[in-house]
Amino acid sequence: MKIITSIVHMQALAIAPEREGRRIAFVPTMGFLHEGHASLLREGRTRGDVLVLSIFVNPIQFGQNEDLDRYPRDMERDCHIAESCGVDIVFMPTAAEMYPSGFQTGVTVQELSLPLCGASRAGHFDGVATVVTKLFNIVRPDVALFGAKDYQQLAVIRRMTEDLNMPLEIIGMPIVREADGVAMSSRNAYLTPSERQSASCLIRAIRRARELFAAGERSVAVLLKATRAVIELEAAAIIDYIEFRDCVTLQEREVADDSTLLALAIKIGQTRLIDNSVLGELA
Ligand code: AMP
């Protein structure tokens, strides 16, 4: 497994497989890898001849008062996990390498970036779209894998690759969960033991909404009230948003159907957690 920090070196490595007709599969991450990342890597391994993982905590997708400086890092452990998943190349550039002085270009996916996490994290998806574009230009993948855990991010990236005719396939992968249903996230490392218990309110709320939907409830007002009630029972939880939207356009819905996305962002103590579920999809 090669570990590469230089952009030109990574670009040079990507050109050989392209010339030889070998496919590059790519999994971009911010590191502190867990089983969710590993599921993307294992799928990537089956879809490409060369598997590239990037680890880059992208400063331009963090807001002023967010957790950029304390985002968890463990390169040694990440490299072990990467190796066990069959990664060929780990690309881990520095922020100075990615954003040298004079950098001034950005990519914006307009409407999809505005609601949900875009509303509480202004500029977040511009930062995501810009770094993913840069990473695609550096790694030149044939296929890139993203988790449905970050549902809006996946929607933004799908739109961006289509709108900008980027020549690669985007694969969305299911959310990997802990035994109690909590979605795996690098940010779970911030939680104290009691906050970690409280964090299960997100999946309990999702299960409640799915139960009602499966029993025939279609009113978003009713589903929202029931979902909100589960979160409000948890003293440590503060609601950022709970919304029901179309799973493709992310437009608001008043009547739920199989393609309705339930998306939540909930603060547990200082930690903001997100989760989601498309009501008509198998859990
Ligand atoms: P991150 O390191 O948090 O930026 O995540 C890197 C990639 O892993 C993104 O495509 C995420 O959606 C995906 N990912 C993170 N957590 C999970 C999870 N629990 N299940 C599936 N994919 C995930």
Residues whose N, C-alpha, C, O or C-beta is under 5 A from the ligand:
A	BS01	AMP	P28 T29 M30 G31 G36 H37 L145 F146 G147 A148 K149 D150 M173 P174 I175 V176 A183 M184 S185
